[in-house]
Amino acid sequence: MKVFEENLNRRNTQSVKWDAMEHIFDVPDASEILPMWVADMDFPVPEAVTKALQDRLQHPIYGYTFTSDSAKKALVDWLESNHQWNISQDEILFHHGVIPAMSVIIQSFTKVSDNILILPPVYPPFKMIPEKLGRNVIESTLREQNGNYEINWHDFEEKLKQDVKLYIHCHPHNPVGKVWTEQELRKIVELCEKYNVRILSDEIHADLVLFGNKHLPLAKIAPSYKEFIYTCVAPTKTFNLAGIQIASMIVANEKDRETLKDVSLSHGFIEVNAFAGVALEAAYSTGKEWLEEAKKVIESNIEYVIQTLPNEINGLEIARPQGTYLLWIDYRKTGLEEQDIINALLQEGKVALEAGSKYGEEGKGFLRMNVATSPSLLKDGVARTIKAFKHLQ
């Protein structure tokens, strides 16, 4: 599809990725900086999604709406077709996004000062949201060797013993791009069940598994414990719909669904906006071909970066991710400091990447690069990155 080769001008569209860099990176003028930071694609959404939204806009009244059963069916069918996971429509609860859903789950099933377990380096809200809610975050650091990450099982179990009430699982993992194996998932469930720990499984990147790897929904492989697993999925990452704001919580336990509804209602949340369900239904019903083409472009972009950057920059290493469109770039062997690199990228290369320390102390020595963009912009971004490092070396 040629849409993945287009360079659409996103400036002056209130795009966080393109128009908020002055604020995010504290620079006076970002008009010449190429953004490769936040997890937001530069690809146009599937045509069927645009058409469905246009059709809805034709009706000039945008009053109170509810999400249709056909939208729920589209999600059920998508999960069955793409992940061989059978759920019922009754198990689905919608929310504005995975992060708001995470907050509701935390408030529903933990109390202030309760312990919540995470595995850094990890997506910042996994720590930020529990802490802002007055929960105590316990960390079990992932072990890394040659770019491959795994759980330190002894430490993981020791942390679970500390009266942990909820474990938040990143599946696939952001930022390291790991797709968890069935053996790993079963061990996670086994240990959480042993210590009566509920699991929040963030599976927003589930559809973006690459290079022949396979995503296994956590609740699918744990039928005996599924009533204590809260799975969050969304079309927003898959189909570049973050601004539409919709996600789904998949909750097998009926009593827990009622609790989640009550807590959501206490926030004033009743339904998603009038366009969110429309976009979700169109994406899940018709977006398969678009997604497969997008993944081909992403895989090609990943290969280009892996083949180019380490050959041009001494000491740089990049492991091929199993999922997501994010590269976790290891610069530890360059001997360079994080702030010097970020400054050079912004000032000399005119490119914005994310500092690894954003993902915890364990992220120091890394950069995160978003490669979900056109091949021409990707190559431009790589050239800018090389220029910045050459300035420092």
N, C-alpha and C positions, 0 to 999 in steps of 0.2 A: 504494500500500500504506500503510495507516494505521500500520504499525510504524515508519515513518520520522518520524511526527509525535509518537510517544510520548516522554515524558521519564522514562525509567527511573532510579530512584535507584541510582547506582553507588557511593555512599559506603559505607565499611566493607565493601568487597569485595576489599580488597588491590589495588585499581586504582592503578597508578602515576600515571595521569592525575589521578585524583580524590583519592587518599589519601596521596600522597607529596609534596604541594606544600610542606608545612612544611619538609621536608628540601631539596627542590630549590630553592626560592626563599628559604630562610632566613627564614621568617616564623613567629611563635609560634603562630598559629592561622589555618588556611586554610578553616575551616568555612563561611565566607560568600563565598569566592573561587570564581568560575566558571572552570574550566580550558579554555583554548583553545590549548594549547601542543603537547604531544607528538602525534605522528601516530597517533592511535587514535580510531576512530569511536565515537560514542554510539548506533549503530544495533544492534538485536538481529540476530544472525546469521541466515542463512536457516533456515527451519523444518526443512528436510531435514537440515541439519547437526546440529541439536539432536536430531532423531529418530534419526539414525544413531549418535550418541554414546550416547543413552539405550538403544538396542538393544544396543550393545556392553556397557554397564554392567550389563545384565540378567544377563550371564554373570559369576558371582562370582569368577572367577579371572583375575588380571591378570599372568600370568607373562611370560616372554620372548616377544616377538613379532617378526615381520618385516613389512615393508611389502609389500602384495600386488601382483601383476601388474595386477590390476584398478585399483588406485590409479595405477600408472604409465600404464595405458591412458587413464585419465580425464585425466591431464595431457597426454598426447600428443594426445588428441582435442580438448582445450581449445585448445591452441596452434594446431592445424590449423584449427579452426572460427573462432577469434577473431583469429588473427594470420597465418593462411595459411602457417604454418611447419611443415614436415614433419620430425619427428625420429623416431628409433627409441627404444624403451624401454631399449635397452642404453646409450644416451647419458646416462641419468638417474642421478644420485647424490643421495641425500637427506642432509640435515643438519638441525641444530636450528634454524637460521635463516640469513639471508643474511650477517649479520656473522660468525658462526662459520665459514660457508663461505668468506667473504673471507679470514679468517685462514688457513685451510687452504690456499687457493690461493696466498697470498703465501708461506707456508712451503714449499710444494711446488716453486715455480718461481722463487724468488729466494733470495739468501743475505743474511746479515747485512752491512750497509753498502751493499747494492745500492740503486740509484736507482729510485724509483717516482714516476710522474707523476700529478698530480690537477689539476682545474680549479676553483679556488675562485671565488666562495663555494660551498661544497658541504657535504653531510652530514658532520658531525664525525668519525665513525669512519673515513672515507676517509683522514684524516690520522692519527688517534689509533692505529688498529690497526697500520699499518706502523711507526710510530715506536716503539710498545711492543715490536715484534718486532725492533727494532734496524736497521730500514731507513731510508734517507735519502729524505725526501719532497721532491720538486721540484714547484713550483707554476707553472702558466701561468694567469694570471688571465683570466677571461671578461670580454669587453668589454660594457659596458652603455650603452644609449642609449634614453632614454624608456621604460625598463622592459623593453626587449628585449635579450637576451643572445646573444652569438655568440663563437666561438673566435677568438682572435688567431692566425691561421694561421702567420704568420712566427715569433711567439714559441713557438707549439706545436712547430713543427719544430726550432727552435733548442734547445728543452728536450729533445726526443727525441734529439738528437745527443749529449747528455751521458751516453751509455752507460746510458740508461734500460732497465730490464729488463721493467717492467710498467706499463701505463697503466690506471688505474681509471676507468671511464666510468659516469656517473650518467644513466640512460636509462629514462624521463623524468627530468628534473633536479630534484632536491630541494636547495635550497628555491625556485628561481626559477620552477619550473613549465614549463620549456621541453620541448617535444617535438621531437626532432632530425629534420631533413629527410633524405631519402635522399641528397641531394647532400652534406650535411655528414657523414653516416655513411660514405659511400664515401671521402671525403677522409681521414677519421680512419683508416680501414683502410689506405688507400694509403700514408699516411705511416708508420704503425706497421709495415707490411710492409717498407717501404723501409729502416727502421732495425732490423728484427728485434725488434720490441717486442711482447710478448704483451699481450692485452687481457682485462681482467676487466670484463664488462658487467653492472652491477647494474640489473636490469629489474623490480624489485619493484613499481613503480608502473605497469607496462605496461598493466594492465587499466583503469586510472583515467585514460584519455585522454578529454578533454572537448571540447565545442563543435565536433564534426565533425572533429577532428584524428585522425590515424592513427598508431599505433605500429608501427614496423618493427623487428623483432628484428635486432640487429646481425649475428649470425652468418648470418641468412637472406640478407642482401644481400651477403655476402662468402664465397661457397662456396669460393673458392680459398684463403682464409685461415682458414676456420672451425676448423681443428685447432689454432689458436693463440688462439682466443677461448673464454673460459669465461663462460657466461651463468648468472646467478643469478635465479631467479624464485620466487615463493611465493604461496600463497592467503591469507597472513596479512594483508597490507595490503588486498587486494581484498575479502575477506569478513570483515574484523575479527576475525581469529583469532590475533592476536599471542601470546596466552597459551598457545596450543596448541603453538607452537614447531615449525615444520617449513618447510623450504625445499628447493629442488632446484637442483643444479648440472647444467647441460647441457653435456656435454663430448664432442666428436666424436672426439678422439684416444684410442684404446684404451690406449696406453701411459701417457698422462697420467691416465686414469681409475684405473689401477692405482697410480700414484704417489699420487694423492689418497686412495685407500683406505688405503694404507700410512701416510700421514701422519695421517689421521683415526684409524687404529687406535692410533698412538703416543700419541694424546690419550685413549685409552680409549673412543673412540666406535665403536660397532658398528651400532646401529639407533636410530631415533627411538622415542618412547614409544608405548605401546599404543593411544593414541587419536589420534595425529597423522595416521597414514595414513587412518584412518576419516574424519576431518574433511576431509582433502584430497580424498578420493574423492567424498564427498557434495557438497562445494562445487563442484568442477569438473564434476561430472556433472549437477547440478540448479540451480546458482546463477545462471544467465544472466539470468533474469527479475528476480531480486532485484538483481543488479548494475545492470541498466539503470534500475530505479526509483531505486536509490541515487544514481546519476549525475545523474538529473534533479533530485533534491533538492539535491545538491551544486552543480550549475550554477545553480539558482535562488538558493541561499544566496550564491554568489559574486556574482551580479548584484546582490543586495540590498546587500551590503557595498560593492561598487564604486560603486553609485548613492548610497549614504548617507554613508559616512565622509568622502570628500573634500569633500562639500557642507557638512558640519558642522565640519570641522577644517581651518583654513587651512594650506596648505602640504603637505597629505597627498596622495600620489599612489599609485594601485594599478593595475598592469597586469593584464589578464585572463590567468590562467594557461592554458596549453594542456593541461596534465595535472596530476594530483595533486589533493588537496582542501586544499591549503595556499596561503594568500595571502602574497605578499612585499610588505609595505607600506613604501613609501618616505616617510620623514618628514624627509629632509634639508633641505627648504625651510622647515621650521618653525623651524629654528635651535635646536631643543631637544637636550639631551644624553641619551644612551642611559640612563644610570642614573637620571636624573630621571624619564624616561618610565616605566621599569620600576617605580620606586617609586610613582609616581602611579597606575599601572594596578593595582598590588597594594593600595595603601592607600586610595586615593580611589575608584577604579572597581570594586575588588574583582573583577578579572579578570586571568587569567594568560596572557600571550603570551610568545613566545620572542624574546630579544634577537638581533639580526642578527649581532652579533660572535661568537656561538657558531659561526657558519659560516665564520669567518676574518675577517681585517682588512677584506676586501672587503665584508663584511656590515654594517659599521658604517653607521648611517643607515637601517637597515631593521628591521622586526619581522616575525616569522612567525606567522600566525594559522591555526589549524585550523578549518575550517567544516563538518566532517563531523558535524553534530549536528542536532537537530530545528530546524525553522524558528523555533519560539518561543524556544528557548535561544539560537539564533543572534542573534535580534533583541535579546534581553536582553544578550548579550555586546557587541553593537555599541553599545547604549545605555551600557553601563558604560565602554567604550573612549572614547566621546565625553565622558562625564563626567570621565574622567581627564585628557584633553587640555584640556578647558575649564578645569580647575583650574590648568593650567600656562600657558595663553595669556592 
